């Protein structure tokens, strides 16, 4: 059995189908625009209306997600214990 490829080139048929679908031209009222353009416009319109998840999605896509802090117990520093074992 062949091994699956590593990295971003793993076979993802659903992702590929979605990419093709969103690149197709949209309805006649949006001539020259893709379905992805239509989706992006809808997301922006929802954000303008005050939809908090839509606002968050737009912000995440434009600025990137806020990194999550790595902390130890109680929000303090991370404790790292290293034990040296002599060779046996």
C-alpha positions as CSV (number, residue, x, y, z in Angstrom):
1,X,0.0,0.0,0.0
2,X,1.5,3.4,-1.0
3,X,2.2,5.9,1.7
4,X,0.1,9.1,1.8
5,X,2.0,12.2,0.7
6,X,3.1,14.6,3.4
7,X,2.6,18.3,3.6
8,X,-0.1,20.4,1.9
9,X,-0.4,18.1,-1.1
10,X,-2.5,15.4,0.6
11,X,-5.4,14.3,-1.6
12,X,-8.4,16.3,-0.5
13,X,-11.2,15.7,-3.0
14,X,-13.9,17.7,-1.2
15,X,-11.6,20.7,-0.9
16,X,-10.7,20.4,-4.6
17,X,-14.4,20.3,-5.6
18,X,-15.1,23.3,-3.4
19,X,-12.3,25.2,-5.0
20,X,-13.6,24.5,-8.5
21,X,-17.1,25.4,-7.5
22,X,-16.2,28.8,-6.0
23,X,-14.1,29.7,-9.1
24,X,-17.1,29.1,-11.5
25,X,-19.0,32.1,-12.7
26,X,-21.9,33.1,-10.5
27,X,-25.5,34.0,-11.6
28,X,-26.1,36.3,-14.5
29,X,-26.6,39.3,-12.2
30,X,-23.0,39.0,-11.1
31,X,-21.4,38.8,-14.6
32,X,-17.7,38.3,-14.5
33,X,-17.8,37.5,-10.8
34,X,-17.2,34.1,-9.3
35,X,-19.2,32.3,-6.7
36,X,-16.4,32.9,-4.3
37,X,-16.8,36.7,-4.9
38,X,-20.5,36.2,-4.1
39,X,-19.7,34.3,-0.9
40,X,-17.1,37.0,0.2
41,X,-19.7,39.8,-0.5
42,X,-22.3,37.9,1.6
43,X,-19.8,37.5,4.5
44,X,-19.0,41.2,4.4
45,X,-22.7,42.2,4.3
46,X,-23.3,40.0,7.3
47,X,-20.4,41.6,9.2
48,X,-21.7,45.1,8.3
49,X,-25.1,44.1,9.8
50,X,-23.3,43.3,13.1
51,X,-23.1,39.5,12.9
52,X,-20.3,38.9,15.4
53,X,-19.2,35.5,13.9
54,X,-19.0,37.2,10.5
55,X,-17.0,40.1,11.9
56,X,-14.6,37.6,13.6
57,X,-14.2,35.6,10.4
58,X,-13.4,38.8,8.3
59,X,-10.9,39.9,11.0
60,X,-9.3,36.5,11.2
61,X,-9.0,36.3,7.4
62,X,-7.5,39.8,7.0
63,X,-5.3,40.0,10.1
64,X,-4.8,36.3,11.0
65,X,-6.1,34.6,14.1
66,X,-4.9,35.9,17.4
67,X,-2.2,33.5,18.7
68,X,-3.1,31.6,21.9
69,X,-0.8,32.1,24.8
70,X,1.0,29.1,26.1
71,X,1.0,29.2,29.9
72,X,1.5,26.9,32.8
73,X,-0.8,26.2,35.8
74,X,-2.9,29.2,36.9
75,X,-1.7,31.3,33.9
76,X,1.9,31.3,35.2
77,X,5.0,30.4,33.3
78,X,5.4,26.9,31.8
79,X,7.5,24.6,34.0
80,X,10.0,22.4,32.3
81,X,11.7,19.6,34.2
82,X,14.7,17.9,32.6
83,X,16.0,14.7,34.2
84,X,19.5,13.4,33.2
85,X,19.8,9.7,33.3
86,X,23.3,8.4,33.1
87,X,24.0,5.7,30.5
88,X,23.5,2.2,31.9
